[in-house]
Amino acid sequence: MPNLYFCQPHAKNQGMLRAVLSLNECEQVLSRHKPQFFGETFPSVAAGTADAQDFAVLRFDAKEGSGKWKPGFYRLDSDLNQLNDALRELQR
């Protein structure tokens, strides 16, 4: 299951797990928030400046990779409040 982390460079937050999503839930959230593939290493935020923008990271495990999603980390430069709203709107 994909993991979604919230990163806040101004607080030197390396990434706090915000949600564990099913593939269907992940598709719903990403329909409004476009990710960019980052690679196989979690992005470091420790060196971020005090005015660096918050962002989210989505992680796909090697077992979850498919034609659409490569295993690794995706960065979402969306507003974290908007991402939170999208998570709240998920129907379980």
Secondary structure by P-SEA (a helix, b strand, c coil): cbbbbbbbccccccccccccccaaaaaaaaccccccccccccccccccccccccbbbbbbcccccccccccbbbbbcccaaaaaaaaaaccc
